Each structure stands twice: as structure tokens, then as C-alpha cells.
């Protein structure tokens, strides 16, 4: 398969780093390097979506509402700034964005 290969637009593996992947292909566990890397990405994406899903669920429990409802509540009360709520809003938004990003690879 060569000493290097490219995985879509995301990564190129070359030299000694490609040897484990190429070795797996040689023993017929997978068709090609692409399939192996897709499996690795899917596995990592599943781990990440589970992690962020759990963080989102914690925030849902903490405030007794979903992110959109909480966001509206904080924005409507902007004149009465509660720093903990603003910090949680930013954190929660990060969880939601990260979840959506990783979910596209599952």
C-alpha cells in the first residue's frame, strides 16, 4: 500500500506511522487503510458524542430545561446578569456544538 496514504481531506499518514495500519490490511482484517481509518474516526466520534451527550444531560438536569430554553431565559434576563448562568451558557453551547460536530462522523 506504500509508505504513506491520505485520509480524505483530514489527515495524511506517512512513514513509520502508517506501518501498523498497513500491517492490519496485510493480515486481511480490513480491506484497506481507508476502512481502518474510517473505523477509528467512527469509534472516536462515538466516544465523543457519548461524552458530550452526558455533559448536555447534566446541564439539562441542573437547570431543568434544554439548551434553547435556557439560552432564551438568559438572554431575556440580560439586564440581571448571573455570572454562573452566563458561564454555564457558554459551556453548554460548547457541548452542543461539539456534540453536533462529532455526531456527523457516527
C-alpha positions as CSV (number, residue, x, y, z in Angstrom):
1,X,0.0,0.0,0.0
2,X,3.0,2.3,0.1
3,X,4.8,4.3,2.7
4,X,2.1,7.0,3.0
5,X,-1.6,7.5,2.3
6,X,-4.1,10.3,2.7
7,X,-7.3,10.0,4.6
8,X,-9.7,12.3,2.8
9,X,-9.1,16.0,3.5
10,X,-8.3,15.4,7.1
11,X,-5.0,13.5,7.5
12,X,-2.1,12.1,5.8
13,X,-0.2,9.2,7.4
14,X,3.3,8.5,6.3
15,X,6.4,6.7,7.3
16,X,6.5,4.6,10.4
17,X,3.1,5.8,11.5
18,X,1.5,4.0,8.5
19,X,3.1,0.7,9.3
20,X,0.5,-0.5,11.9
21,X,-2.3,0.4,9.6
22,X,-0.7,-1.3,6.6
23,X,0.0,-4.4,8.8
24,X,-3.6,-4.8,9.7
25,X,-4.5,-4.7,6.0
26,X,-1.9,-7.3,5.2
27,X,-3.4,-9.8,7.6
28,X,-6.8,-9.3,6.0
29,X,-8.6,-7.8,9.0
30,X,-9.7,-4.9,6.8
31,X,-10.0,-4.2,3.1
32,X,-7.8,-1.2,3.0
33,X,-6.3,1.7,5.1
34,X,-9.4,3.9,4.3
35,X,-11.7,1.4,6.0
36,X,-9.4,1.2,9.1
37,X,-9.2,4.9,9.5
38,X,-13.0,5.3,8.9
39,X,-13.5,2.8,11.7
40,X,-11.1,4.7,14.0
41,X,-12.8,8.0,13.3
42,X,-16.3,6.5,13.8
43,X,-15.1,4.9,17.1
44,X,-13.7,8.2,18.3
45,X,-16.8,10.1,17.2
46,X,-19.0,7.6,19.2
47,X,-16.9,8.2,22.3
48,X,-17.0,12.0,21.9
49,X,-20.8,12.1,21.2
50,X,-21.4,10.0,24.3
51,X,-19.2,12.3,26.4
52,X,-20.9,15.5,25.1
53,X,-24.3,13.9,25.4
54,X,-23.6,13.2,29.1
55,X,-22.4,16.8,29.7
56,X,-25.6,18.1,27.9
57,X,-27.8,15.9,30.1
58,X,-26.0,17.2,33.2
59,X,-26.8,20.7,32.2
60,X,-30.4,19.8,31.4
61,X,-30.8,18.3,34.9
62,X,-29.1,21.2,36.6
63,X,-31.4,23.8,35.1
64,X,-34.5,21.6,34.4
65,X,-34.7,22.6,30.7
66,X,-33.0,22.1,27.4
67,X,-30.2,24.4,26.0
68,X,-32.5,26.5,23.8
69,X,-34.9,27.3,26.6
70,X,-32.0,28.1,28.9
71,X,-30.4,30.3,26.3
72,X,-33.7,32.3,25.8
73,X,-34.1,32.7,29.6
74,X,-30.5,34.0,30.0
75,X,-30.9,36.4,27.1
76,X,-34.2,37.7,28.3
77,X,-32.7,38.4,31.7
78,X,-29.5,40.0,30.3
79,X,-30.0,43.1,32.5
80,X,-29.8,40.9,35.6
81,X,-26.5,39.2,34.9
82,X,-25.9,36.0,36.8
83,X,-22.3,35.0,36.1
84,X,-22.8,31.4,36.9
85,X,-25.6,31.2,34.3
86,X,-23.6,33.1,31.7
87,X,-20.6,30.8,32.3
88,X,-22.9,27.7,32.0
89,X,-24.5,29.1,28.9
90,X,-21.1,29.4,27.2
91,X,-20.0,25.9,28.4
92,X,-23.3,24.4,27.4
93,X,-23.1,25.9,23.9
94,X,-19.7,24.4,23.5
95,X,-21.1,21.0,24.5
96,X,-23.9,21.3,21.9
97,X,-21.5,22.4,19.1
98,X,-19.0,19.7,19.9
99,X,-21.8,17.1,20.0
100,X,-23.1,18.2,16.6
101,X,-19.6,18.2,15.1
102,X,-18.8,14.6,16.3
103,X,-22.3,13.3,15.5
104,X,-21.7,13.9,11.8
105,X,-19.0,11.1,11.8
106,X,-21.1,8.5,13.5
